[in-house]
Amino acid sequence: MAFNKRQFYVNTPDGDTILTEVFQEDDKVTILLGENKRIDLDVESAFELADTLLILANDMGGYENEQY
């Protein structure tokens, strides 16, 4: 059973927009990218991916150029 489902759009450097869905199912975290890419991760790998993405995005400047 899936719960805590999050849906958002990510943008590629080429300007494409991809619907992304992330949710927990049984003992795994599932990431759906678009209609045909699925990645199933164990919890440890999900934390490692999240940590790495935060570090890389922070090194690139993150949200400092965003206007609210």
Secondary structure as UniProt FT lines:
FT   STRAND          2..11
FT   TURN            13..14
FT   STRAND          17..25
FT   TURN            26..27
FT   STRAND          28..33
FT   TURN            34..36
FT   STRAND          37..42
FT   HELIX           43..60
FT   TURN            61..65
//
